[in-house]
Amino acid sequence: MPNITEIYKKLNFVPRKGQMEYSKFAAETLRSKQQFALAEGETGIGRSLGYLIPAMLHANETGERILITTSAKAKLRHIWENDVQSILPFLSGKIRPAILKERFSYVCLRKFYNCANNPELYLTTEERVLFFAVITWLEKTKDGDLSEVLHYNRSPILWKKIACEPGSCLGAQCEHFSKCKFHSAKKEAENSNLLLAQHNLFLQDLQMDFAILPNCERIIFDDAHKLPQESQKAFGRHLYFYALRNAIKQNAWRKEWEEPAAQCEKLFMAMIKEIQNFTQKAKKRKYAYNQNLSSETGISPEPLQNALRALLEIIEQIGSEKDYMQFASDIRKISSDLTFFFSASHSEYVYWIDCPSNPLQFTFNAEPINASAKWSKALYPILKSAFFTSDTISINGQFDYLINRLALFGKNAKIKIFTTKEEHPEVLAAEFLPKPIDEKFSDELAKTLCEIISKNKTNTLVFTDMASISKLHMEIEKNEATQKKTCFFQGTDGNFFNLAGFFLKEHGNVLVGTPDELKSLEDMELPENTLVVISRLPFPDMTDPLLSKRMEILKEQGKNGFMLITMPETSLTLRRVYSAISRNSSHGGKPTLLLLDSRITSEMYGAKIQKLFPNFKTLSHRIFSTSFFEPPAAGH
């Protein structure tokens, strides 16, 4: 049986600095009984291979099933197709790896053939064009993941028409059951001793008391820093207008329910606009409530509920049709969710409504105040070991915040930080600007950003608030030096995701977005020597109902919410930004992070921010020389 060192040698791979120690730490955790561990692996250390080698060795030797979860589907696919497949040849053959995705990711062959054989009935003209690509794809796909051929956000109706969903699944009675991609994947998962899945699927399984995944007593959580927020969403409930509209459009092929379906849609929109009028008077875009919503607003869901019941009756009358089942399931869920949101009867939840100006983006929300309770009560008692890892789960060497968010206190969790100790990106904090609360800040910020943009020869990525984006846009149009630059502004020119594609194509481009898009950096491959500018400290949104409730509870307990929540969340956001740009540094570039919030140098809490970065410097002057933006000469 090979050991960790031998596997690295067989792969012709020389472990990076700290990677071997990281692998041994993971192996030690997997061998232990009732062991919990948190390991931070700095960007560039090779975390995926670092935990995968000991996991596969342990599964091969003991037969115990190990579950590995990560946040992004792209990363999951890379681990499966590259790392797992490269290690397999060097093991004895007792290892049985498998990958399982959310059911909705897989194509349903019955629904697919219904559409293929009756396109004029099931598909619109536009959908038929896209469907040709699906036909070609189905002949060569291995696991039937629809994301290989369709983008859900761009084609949600067609996706639903051919996706595997529990409400429309006939199980073993389906004529295509033997070739079903989802059931084949689930069977392989049940037979596996190394299973890969996304966080979302694991959290669904935990919420449903382990009804989806096979039993796993040892788990590795990669991208562990995302688990607290993902748990909040997964354990909560959300309802939006498109849940109804998409369900109706998916089933527009039956004339019997066309009129009652349209009536449901009309009443839903009317109710949304009533609630919007109420929240606008209250001057709240996010409206939190803790009692019956009808009593609080005077708005009743009854007309919509009655219309939904009438539609459901018509759907159920067509019982001989196989394709009615999912529609009925969708309508029942929408009706159930409406009852849940209007009653607001669960004290462990925070209820709120998102009311943007566009009624199509209106959302009902309810999330648990303490999502970690589910982890503590349902998961931890049945585990032999759990290994939480990420490049950003500590704050100045301390893991306390994530330990609390994941209810790991009292578990005597082992903690360790693994670093490459190589050259780090430069982080500069400007102390010459007024504080963001100063009325002069916005004007001075626009002037400073114009100067930076005009002189920087590489790509410039700026994150600032919408008011400052508008002011900067006007300032750039007046400035001759900046007019030569290709600039993309979130809101004015489009959404951040689409603009990022244009920004990355050309050298010297400028992209300006809001702080909400800082999370996008985790998935972006930045151009070489990119300058990333953040105008204000990314404090969490204090109007967020869930965060407000947590702060309120701490205040009642006599605790400092700013130090226990605001500062940790801000620090972790900055660490993730730093980690994202560090990836560029590991490829030989010289990215720079510039922070234009003078509170980092003037306020007492700023010292904690400064300690987050190993290569931190203060910028005391506003005049930027051209040499400031020059990358280092070759060989230096």
C-alpha positions in Angstrom: 0.0 0.0 0.0 1.7 3.3 -1.1 1.9 6.2 1.3 1.4 9.9 0.7 5.0 10.6 -0.3 5.0 7.7 -2.7 1.8 8.9 -4.4 3.3 12.4 -4.9 6.4 10.7 -6.5 4.3 8.5 -8.7 2.4 11.6 -10.0 5.8 13.1 -10.8 4.7 16.0 -8.6 7.0 17.8 -6.2 4.9 19.0 -3.3 4.8 22.7 -2.8 5.9 24.4 0.4 3.7 23.3 3.2 1.7 20.9 1.0 3.2 17.7 2.5 2.6 18.9 6.0 -0.9 19.8 5.0 -1.5 16.3 3.6 -0.2 14.6 6.8 -2.4 16.8 8.9 -5.5 15.7 6.8 -4.4 12.1 7.1 -4.1 12.3 10.8 -7.6 13.8 11.1 -9.1 11.0 8.9 -7.5 8.3 11.0 -8.8 9.7 14.3 -12.0 8.9 16.2 -14.3 11.8 16.9 -11.8 14.3 15.5 -12.6 17.7 14.1 -10.0 19.9 12.5 -9.7 23.2 10.7 -6.8 23.7 8.3 -6.1 27.0 6.5 -4.1 26.4 3.3 -2.7 29.5 1.8 -3.4 30.1 -1.9 -0.9 28.3 -4.0 -0.3 25.5 -1.5 -2.3 22.9 -3.5 -5.2 22.1 -1.1 -7.2 19.9 -3.4 -4.4 17.4 -4.0 -3.3 17.9 -0.4 -6.4 16.4 1.1 -7.4 14.2 -1.8 -4.4 11.9 -1.6 -4.8 11.0 2.1 -8.6 10.7 1.6 -8.2 8.2 -1.3 -5.5 6.3 0.6 -7.7 6.0 3.7 -10.8 4.9 1.7 -8.7 2.4 -0.2 -7.2 0.9 2.9 -10.2 0.9 5.3 -13.2 0.8 2.9 -14.8 3.6 4.9 -16.7 6.1 2.8 -15.3 9.6 2.8 -17.4 12.5 1.5 -15.6 15.5 0.0 -17.7 18.6 -0.6 -16.8 21.9 -2.2 -18.7 25.0 -3.1 -18.2 25.5 -6.9 -19.3 23.0 -9.5 -16.3 23.9 -11.7 -13.9 23.0 -8.9 -15.8 19.8 -8.2 -15.5 18.8 -11.8 -11.8 19.6 -11.9 -11.1 17.5 -8.8 -13.1 14.6 -10.3 -11.7 14.7 -13.9 -8.1 15.6 -13.1 -7.0 14.8 -9.5 -9.1 11.7 -8.8 -8.5 10.1 -12.2 -4.7 10.7 -12.0 -4.4 9.1 -8.5 -6.6 6.0 -9.2 -4.0 4.0 -11.2 -1.6 3.9 -8.2 -4.1 2.4 -5.8 -4.9 -1.3 -5.3 -8.4 -1.2 -6.8 -10.4 -1.2 -3.6 -11.2 2.5 -4.1 -14.7 3.2 -5.5 -14.9 6.9 -6.3 -18.2 8.6 -7.4 -19.5 12.0 -7.9 -23.1 13.0 -7.3 -24.8 16.4 -8.2 -28.1 17.9 -7.3 -31.0 16.0 -9.0 -32.0 19.1 -10.9 -28.6 19.0 -12.7 -29.3 15.8 -14.6 -31.4 15.4 -17.7 -34.6 13.4 -17.5 -34.7 11.0 -20.5 -38.4 10.7 -20.4 -39.0 14.4 -20.5 -36.2 14.8 -23.1 -37.9 12.3 -25.5 -41.3 13.9 -25.0 -39.8 17.2 -26.2 -37.8 15.5 -29.0 -40.9 13.6 -30.3 -43.4 16.4 -29.9 -41.4 19.7 -30.3 -44.5 21.6 -31.6 -46.3 20.7 -28.4 -43.6 21.1 -25.7 -41.1 23.6 -27.1 -41.3 27.2 -28.3 -39.6 28.3 -31.5 -36.6 29.7 -29.6 -36.3 26.6 -27.5 -36.2 24.3 -30.5 -33.0 26.0 -31.7 -31.3 25.4 -28.3 -32.7 21.9 -28.2 -30.6 20.8 -31.2 -27.5 21.4 -29.1 -29.0 19.2 -26.3 -29.7 16.4 -28.8 -26.0 16.4 -30.0 -24.8 16.6 -26.4 -26.9 13.7 -25.1 -25.1 11.3 -27.5 -21.7 12.0 -25.9 -22.3 13.1 -22.3 -21.0 10.7 -19.6 -22.9 11.9 -16.6 -25.9 13.8 -18.1 -25.2 17.2 -16.3 -27.3 19.8 -18.2 -24.8 22.6 -17.3 -22.5 21.0 -19.9 -24.9 22.2 -22.6 -27.3 24.8 -21.1 -26.8 27.8 -18.9 -29.7 27.7 -16.3 -29.9 31.5 -15.9 -30.3 32.0 -19.6 -32.7 29.1 -20.3 -34.5 28.3 -17.1 -37.8 27.2 -18.8 -36.1 24.7 -21.2 -34.0 23.4 -18.4 -37.1 22.6 -16.3 -38.7 21.0 -19.3 -36.0 18.3 -19.5 -34.4 18.2 -16.0 -34.8 15.4 -13.5 -37.2 16.5 -10.7 -38.6 14.5 -7.9 -42.2 15.5 -8.7 -42.1 14.2 -12.2 -39.9 11.1 -11.6 -41.5 7.7 -12.2 -38.6 5.8 -10.7 -38.3 2.1 -11.6 -41.6 2.4 -13.5 -40.0 4.7 -16.1 -39.2 3.0 -19.4 -35.8 4.8 -19.4 -34.9 3.9 -15.8 -32.0 1.6 -16.8 -30.4 4.5 -18.6 -31.3 7.3 -16.2 -28.2 9.4 -15.5 -29.4 10.5 -12.1 -30.3 7.1 -10.8 -27.1 5.6 -12.2 -25.1 8.3 -10.4 -27.0 7.7 -7.2 -26.4 4.0 -7.4 -22.7 4.6 -7.9 -22.7 6.9 -4.9 -24.3 4.2 -2.7 -21.6 1.8 -3.8 -18.7 4.2 -3.4 -16.2 4.7 -0.6 -15.1 8.1 -1.9 -17.9 10.5 -2.8 -17.7 14.0 -4.2 -20.6 16.5 -4.0 -21.3 20.2 -3.8 -22.0 22.0 -0.5 -25.6 22.6 -1.7 -26.4 18.9 -2.1 -24.8 18.1 1.3 -26.8 20.8 3.0 -30.1 19.7 1.3 -29.3 16.2 2.7 -28.6 17.6 6.2 -31.9 19.6 6.1 -33.8 16.5 5.0 -32.3 14.3 7.8 -30.0 12.4 5.4 -32.5 11.3 2.8 -30.3 11.9 -0.3 -26.7 10.9 0.3 -25.5 7.5 1.5 -24.2 7.4 5.0 -20.8 9.1 5.5 -18.9 9.2 8.8 -15.9 11.1 7.6 -16.2 14.3 5.7 -13.8 16.9 4.1 -15.3 20.3 3.6 -13.3 22.4 1.2 -14.2 26.1 0.8 -15.4 25.9 4.4 -15.5 29.7 4.7 -18.7 29.6 2.6 -20.6 27.1 4.8 -22.2 29.4 7.3 -23.9 31.6 4.7 -24.8 28.6 2.5 -26.3 26.9 5.5 -28.5 29.9 6.2 -29.9 29.8 2.7 -30.2 26.1 2.5 -32.0 25.8 5.8 -34.3 28.7 5.0 -37.2 29.2 2.6 -37.5 31.7 -0.3 -40.3 32.5 -2.7 -40.2 34.7 -5.8 -42.5 35.5 -8.6 -40.6 33.5 -11.2 -41.3 30.3 -9.2 -44.8 30.6 -10.5 -44.1 32.1 -13.9 -41.5 29.5 -14.8 -43.7 26.6 -13.7 -46.6 28.0 -15.8 -44.4 28.5 -18.9 -42.9 25.1 -18.5 -46.5 23.7 -18.7 -48.0 26.0 -21.3 -48.7 22.9 -23.6 -52.1 22.3 -21.9 -54.9 24.6 -22.9 -57.1 23.4 -20.0 -55.2 25.3 -17.4 -54.1 28.3 -19.5 -56.8 30.7 -18.1 -56.6 29.7 -14.4 -52.8 29.8 -14.6 -52.9 33.3 -16.0 -55.2 34.3 -13.2 -52.8 33.0 -10.6 -50.0 35.0 -12.2 -52.1 38.1 -12.3 -53.1 37.8 -8.6 -49.5 37.1 -7.5 -48.3 40.3 -9.2 -51.2 42.3 -7.8 -50.3 41.1 -4.3 -46.6 41.9 -4.8 -47.5 45.5 -5.9 -49.7 45.9 -2.8 -46.8 44.8 -0.6 -44.5 47.1 -2.5 -46.7 50.1 -1.8 -46.8 49.2 1.9 -43.0 48.9 2.1 -42.4 52.1 0.1 -44.5 54.0 2.7 -42.4 52.4 5.4 -39.3 53.5 3.4 -37.8 50.1 3.6 -36.4 48.0 0.7 -35.9 45.1 3.1 -38.9 44.8 5.3 -38.6 42.4 8.4 -41.6 41.2 10.3 -42.2 38.7 13.1 -46.0 38.4 13.2 -48.7 37.5 10.8 -48.0 39.4 7.6 -51.7 40.1 6.8 -52.2 41.6 10.3 -49.1 43.8 9.8 -49.8 45.0 6.3 -53.6 44.5 5.8 -52.9 42.4 2.7 -54.4 39.0 2.3 -53.0 36.0 0.3 -56.5 34.4 0.1 -57.4 35.5 -3.4 -54.1 34.0 -4.7 -54.4 30.9 -2.5 -58.0 30.3 -3.9 -56.8 30.7 -7.5 -53.9 28.3 -6.8 -56.3 25.7 -5.4 -58.5 26.0 -8.4 -55.5 25.6 -10.7 -54.4 22.5 -8.8 -57.8 20.9 -9.1 -57.7 21.2 -12.9 -54.1 19.8 -13.0 -55.0 16.8 -10.9 -58.1 16.1 -13.0 -55.7 15.2 -15.8 -54.3 12.3 -13.8 -53.6 10.1 -16.8 -50.9 12.5 -18.1 -47.4 11.7 -16.7 -46.2 15.3 -17.2 -48.8 16.9 -14.9 -47.1 15.7 -11.7 -44.2 18.2 -11.4 -46.6 21.1 -12.2 -48.9 20.0 -9.4 -45.9 19.7 -7.1 -44.7 23.2 -7.9 -48.1 24.7 -7.3 -48.5 22.9 -4.0 -45.1 24.2 -2.9 -45.9 27.8 -3.8 -49.2 27.5 -1.9 -47.4 26.0 1.1 -44.7 28.7 1.0 -47.3 31.5 0.9 -48.9 30.1 4.1 -45.6 29.8 5.8 -44.5 33.3 5.0 -47.8 35.0 5.9 -48.2 33.1 9.2 -44.6 33.8 10.4 -45.2 31.4 13.2 -41.7 30.0 13.7 -39.7 32.0 16.3 -36.4 30.4 15.2 -36.6 32.1 11.8 -36.1 35.7 10.7 -38.8 36.7 8.1 -38.3 39.5 5.6 -39.3 40.7 2.2 -36.9 42.0 -0.4 -38.7 44.8 -2.3 -36.6 46.3 -5.1 -38.2 48.7 -7.5 -38.6 45.9 -10.1 -41.6 43.8 -8.9 -40.2 40.8 -10.8 -37.3 40.7 -8.3 -39.6 40.7 -5.2 -38.7 37.9 -2.8 -40.2 36.4 0.4 -37.4 35.1 2.7 -37.1 33.2 6.0 -33.8 31.9 7.4 -32.9 30.5 10.8 -31.3 32.8 13.3 -28.8 30.0 14.1 -28.2 27.6 11.2 -25.4 25.9 13.1 -27.9 24.3 15.5 -28.6 21.7 12.7 -24.9 20.9 12.4 -24.5 20.5 16.1 -27.6 18.3 16.8 -28.0 16.3 13.6 -24.5 15.9 12.1 -21.6 16.1 14.6 -22.8 13.2 16.9 -22.7 10.7 14.0 -19.3 11.7 12.5 -16.0 10.0 13.1 -14.1 13.0 11.7 -14.6 16.3 9.9 -11.9 18.3 8.2 -12.8 21.9 7.4 -10.4 23.7 5.0 -10.1 26.9 3.0 -7.6 29.6 2.2 -9.5 32.0 4.4 -11.0 30.6 7.6 -8.8 32.4 10.2 -8.5 36.0 11.2 -5.1 37.1 12.3 -4.3 33.5 13.1 -7.5 32.9 15.1 -10.3 30.4 14.1 -12.8 31.5 16.8 -15.3 33.1 14.4 -15.8 30.1 12.1 -15.7 27.7 15.1 -18.7 29.7 16.6 -20.5 30.0 13.2 -20.3 26.2 12.7 -21.0 25.3 16.4 -17.6 23.6 16.8 -17.0 25.1 20.2 -16.4 22.3 22.8 -15.3 19.9 20.1 -11.6 20.4 20.9 -11.0 21.0 17.2 -7.4 20.9 16.0 -6.4 24.0 14.1 -3.4 24.8 11.9 -2.3 27.3 9.3 -0.2 26.2 6.3 1.6 28.9 4.4 3.9 28.9 1.4 5.9 31.8 2.8 6.6 33.1 -0.7 6.3 36.6 -2.0 2.9 38.2 -1.2 1.0 40.8 -3.2 1.4 44.4 -2.0 -1.4 46.0 0.0 -1.5 49.8 0.3 -3.8 51.8 2.5 -4.2 55.5 1.7 -4.3 57.8 4.7 -4.7 61.1 2.8 -8.4 60.9 1.9 -11.2 62.2 4.3 -13.1 59.5 6.2 -16.0 58.1 4.2 -18.5 59.8 6.5 -16.9 63.2 5.6 -19.0 65.2 3.0 -15.7 65.9 1.1 -14.9 62.2 0.7 -17.0 61.5 -2.5 -15.4 64.4 -4.5 -11.9 63.6 -3.3 -12.4 59.9 -4.1 -13.5 60.7 -7.7 -10.4 62.8 -8.2 -8.1 60.2 -6.8 -9.7 57.4 -8.8 -9.4 59.5 -12.0 -5.7 60.0 -11.3 -5.1 56.3 -10.7 -7.1 55.2 -13.8 -5.2 57.6 -16.1 -1.8 56.6 -14.9 -2.2 52.8 -14.4 -0.9 50.9 -17.5 -2.4 47.6 -16.4 -6.1 46.6 -15.7 -7.8 48.5 -12.9 -10.7 47.0 -11.0 -12.5 49.4 -8.7 -15.2 48.6 -6.0 -17.2 51.5 -4.7 -20.8 52.5 -3.9 -23.4 53.4 -6.6 -23.3 57.1 -5.8 -19.5 57.2 -6.2 -19.8 55.2 -9.4 -22.1 57.9 -10.9 -19.7 60.7 -9.8 -16.7 58.8 -11.1 -18.4 58.3 -14.5 -19.0 62.0 -14.9 -15.5 62.8 -13.7 -13.9 60.4 -16.3 -16.0 61.9 -19.1 -14.6 65.4 -18.3 -11.0 64.2 -17.9 -8.9 64.0 -21.1 -6.4 61.6 -19.6 -9.1 59.0 -18.7 -11.2 59.4 -21.8 -8.6 57.3 -23.6 -9.3 54.3 -21.3 -11.9 51.7 -22.0 -14.1 51.8 -18.8 -17.1 49.6 -17.9 -19.5 50.8 -15.2 -21.8 48.5 -13.3 -25.4 49.6 -13.7 -24.7 52.1 -16.5 -23.2 49.6 -18.9 -24.7 46.4 -17.6 -24.4 43.9 -14.8 -21.1 43.1 -13.3 -20.9 39.4 -14.6 -21.3 40.4 -18.2 -19.0 43.4 -17.9 -16.3 41.3 -16.3 -16.0 39.3 -19.5 -15.3 42.4 -21.6 -12.9 43.7 -18.9 -10.7 40.6 -19.0 -10.3 40.6 -22.8 -8.0 43.7 -23.2 -4.9 45.0 -21.5 -5.5 48.3 -19.6 -9.3 48.1 -19.2 -11.1 49.5 -16.3 -14.1 47.9 -14.5 -16.0 49.7 -11.7 -18.5 47.7 -9.6 -20.2 47.8 -6.2 -18.8 46.2 -3.0 -21.5 43.4 -3.4 -19.4 42.1 -6.3 -16.2 41.6 -4.2 -17.3 37.9 -4.0 -16.9 37.6 -7.7 -13.2 37.9 -7.4 -13.1 34.3 -6.1 -14.1 33.1 -9.5 -12.2 35.5 -11.7 -8.8 34.9 -13.3 -7.4 38.5 -13.1 -5.1 39.8 -15.8 -1.4 40.1 -14.9 -0.5 42.9 -12.6 -4.1 44.0 -12.0 -4.7 46.9 -9.6 -7.7 46.2 -7.3 -9.1 49.3 -5.6 -11.6 49.3 -2.7 -12.9 52.7 -1.8 -14.4 51.8 1.6 -14.0 49.1 4.2 -16.5 46.4 3.1 -18.6 46.4 6.3 -21.5 44.0 6.1 -24.9 45.5 5.3 -26.5 46.4 8.6 -29.9 46.6 7.0 -29.8 42.9 6.5 -32.6 41.5 8.7 -30.7 38.4 9.7 -27.5 40.3 10.6 -29.6 42.9 12.5 -31.3 40.1 14.5 -27.9 38.6 15.5 -26.6 42.1 16.5 -29.8 42.6 18.5 -29.3 39.4 20.4 -25.7 40.2 21.2 -26.8 43.6 22.5 -29.3 42.0 24.8 -26.5 39.8 26.1 -24.4 42.9 26.8 -21.9 42.0 24.1 -20.2 44.1 21.4 -21.7 43.2 18.0 -19.2 45.4 16.2 -16.3 43.4 17.4 -18.0 40.0 17.4 -19.8 40.2 14.0 -19.0 43.4 12.0 -15.2 43.2 12.3 -14.9 39.5 11.6 -17.1 39.6 8.6 -15.2 42.6 7.2 -11.9 41.0 7.9 -12.9 37.8 6.1 -14.2 39.7 3.1 -10.8 41.5 2.8 -8.9 38.2 3.3 -10.9 36.6 0.4 -10.1 39.5 -1.8 -6.5 39.2 -0.9 -6.5 35.5 -1.5 -8.2 36.0 -4.9 -5.5 38.4 -6.1 -2.8 36.2 -4.7 -3.6 33.6 -7.3 -2.3 36.1 -9.9 0.9 36.5 -7.8 1.5 32.8 -7.8 1.5 32.9 -11.6 4.3 35.4 -11.8 2.3 38.7 -11.9 2.4 41.6 -9.5 -1.2 42.4 -8.4 -1.8 45.2 -6.0 -4.6 45.9 -3.5 -5.2 49.6 -2.8 -7.5 50.5 0.1 -8.7 54.1 0.0 -10.4 54.1 3.4 -8.3 56.2 5.8 -10.0 54.6 8.8 -7.5 51.8 8.4 -4.8 54.1 9.7 -6.8 56.5 11.9 -9.2 54.2 13.9 -8.2 51.8 16.6 -9.8 48.9 14.8 -7.7 49.7 11.8 -4.7 48.0 13.4 -6.6 44.7 13.1 -7.2 45.3 9.4 -3.5 46.0 8.9 -2.4 42.7 10.5 -4.5 40.8 7.9 -1.8 41.4 5.2 1.8 40.2 5.4 2.9 42.9 2.9 1.0 46.0 4.2 2.2 49.6 3.6 0.7 53.0 4.2 0.4 55.5 1.4 0.7 59.0 2.8 0.6 61.1 -0.4 -2.1 61.6 -3.1 0.2 62.3 -6.0 0.8 59.1 -7.9 4.0 59.0 -9.9 4.0 56.9 -13.1 6.7 54.6 -11.6 4.2 53.7 -8.8 2.3 51.6 -11.4 5.3 50.1 -13.1 5.7 46.3 -12.7 9.1 45.2 -11.3 11.8 44.7 -13.9 12.6 41.1 -15.0 14.9 39.4 -12.5 13.9 41.6 -9.6 
